[in-house]
């Protein structure tokens, strides 16, 4: 018997929070010790570690809502101002003792900024609950295409394990949104 470690990292619409949920199945035959969560944020070289020595230590079935302060991205006004977390690939590793053997690691593509922007473009479209004019239908079609590119990017990073291709697809989707909002393109 051994622990079956697993995490769930949902896409939320909170730009200031990264949610990580422990969905592991722990066996009662082996004690759980030294739980460690490491998060390497995009653009950083050193991972943030949350473990038994943290202010809020890890316990089985944890739910962590991590802010820019907790991840070392924000240094000032922690607790009173919540800076948005950037979109990009987060490498997330969870382990228990022996930590070099019992672990899971995920590449998570955060697309919250892009989804918030996409939602804004959809709101601006002001669709009617009946057939819409062709220009609105064309814009809606383009928005659906962009959303497909965003979710393809997530799939490339998280399932296919091709982070570079995923980021290329993400950046393409963002460029398409740029074209939709550019008045002098």
Secondary structure, 3 states (H helix, E strand, C coil): CCCECCEECCCCCCCCCEEEEECCECCCCCCCCCCEEEEECCCCCCCEEECCCCCCCCCCCCEEEECCCCCCCCCCCECCECCCCCCEEEEEEEEECCCCCEEEEEEEEECHHHHHHHHHHHHHHCCCCCCCCHHHHHHHHHHHHHHHHHHHHHHHHHCCCCHHHHHHHHHHHHHHHHHHHCCCC
